[in-house]
Amino acid sequence: MGMWIFVGSAIGIAALILAVIAWVNRCKECGNLGHAFSSEKVADFDSGKAFVVCKQCGARKHQGTVSADGSVMWFGGGTGTFDEDGSYQSDSGGYGDGGDGGGGGGE
């Protein structure tokens, strides 16, 4: 019986943590809670800016800098690479690569 209480408590705590992450990192434009866990990363090579884009509404937020060779440094401390076709490969950085990952007014 005690094990089930422990397992139930652990699941409840994990669900609470995930809910808080989803709420804090939701898209600021449309409120999409899934944005915290699934967003697009795009680069504007001309301006040298890297963006995190909401999959639901398309809002984008400047979250990093990208160099001509496609390497990106996210403001949250992570790194990655954009290929010539625009696809993104994460090198490191842990959660979300881009820090808050929220949507926001486009630039």
C-alpha positions in Angstrom: 0.0 0.0 0.0 2.8 2.4 0.9 4.5 1.9 -2.5 1.3 3.1 -4.3 1.1 6.2 -2.3 4.7 7.0 -3.2 4.1 6.2 -6.9 1.0 8.3 -6.9 2.8 11.2 -5.2 5.7 11.0 -7.6 3.3 11.1 -10.6 1.4 14.1 -9.1 4.6 16.0 -8.5 5.8 15.3 -12.0 2.5 16.4 -13.5 2.6 19.6 -11.4 6.2 20.4 -12.6 5.2 19.8 -16.3 2.1 22.0 -15.9 4.3 24.8 -14.4 6.8 24.5 -17.3 4.0 24.6 -19.9 2.4 27.6 -18.3 5.6 29.6 -17.9 6.8 28.8 -21.4 3.5 29.0 -23.3 3.2 31.1 -26.4 2.6 34.6 -25.4 0.6 35.4 -28.5 -1.9 32.5 -28.6 -1.5 30.8 -25.2 -0.5 27.4 -26.7 0.8 25.3 -23.7 2.4 22.8 -26.0 4.8 25.5 -27.2 7.0 24.8 -24.2 7.7 21.3 -25.5 7.4 21.6 -29.2 8.4 24.7 -31.2 10.2 25.4 -34.4 13.6 27.0 -34.6 14.4 29.2 -37.6 17.2 31.4 -38.7 17.4 34.6 -40.6 21.0 34.5 -42.0 20.8 38.0 -43.4 20.1 39.6 -40.0 22.0 37.0 -38.0 19.0 36.3 -35.7 17.7 32.9 -34.6 14.0 32.6 -33.7 11.8 30.2 -31.8 8.4 29.9 -33.6 5.1 28.8 -32.3 3.8 25.8 -34.3 0.2 26.9 -33.7 0.1 30.6 -34.5 3.5 31.3 -36.1 4.5 33.9 -33.6 8.3 34.2 -33.4 10.7 35.4 -30.7 14.3 36.4 -31.2 16.2 33.9 -29.0 19.7 33.8 -30.4 22.4 34.7 -32.9 23.3 32.7 -36.0 26.5 33.0 -37.9 27.1 32.6 -41.7 28.2 29.0 -41.3 24.8 28.1 -39.6 26.1 27.8 -36.0 23.7 29.3 -33.5 24.2 30.5 -29.9 21.0 30.7 -28.0 20.5 33.4 -25.4 19.7 30.6 -22.9 23.2 29.2 -23.3 22.6 26.3 -25.7 24.2 25.9 -29.1 23.1 24.3 -32.4 23.5 24.3 -36.1 21.2 25.3 -39.0 21.7 23.3 -42.2 21.6 24.9 -45.6 18.0 23.6 -46.0 17.0 25.4 -42.8 16.7 22.3 -40.6 18.0 22.6 -37.1 20.3 20.3 -35.2 20.8 20.8 -31.4 24.4 20.5 -30.2 23.8 21.2 -26.5 21.9 23.4 -24.1 19.4 21.2 -22.4 15.8 22.3 -22.0 14.5 24.2 -25.0 17.9 25.5 -26.3 16.5 29.0 -26.4 15.8 29.7 -22.7 12.2 30.7 -22.2 11.0 29.5 -25.5 7.9 31.7 -25.4 6.3 33.2 -28.5 6.0 36.9 -28.7 5.9 39.7 -31.1 7.9 39.0 -34.2 10.9 41.1 -35.2 
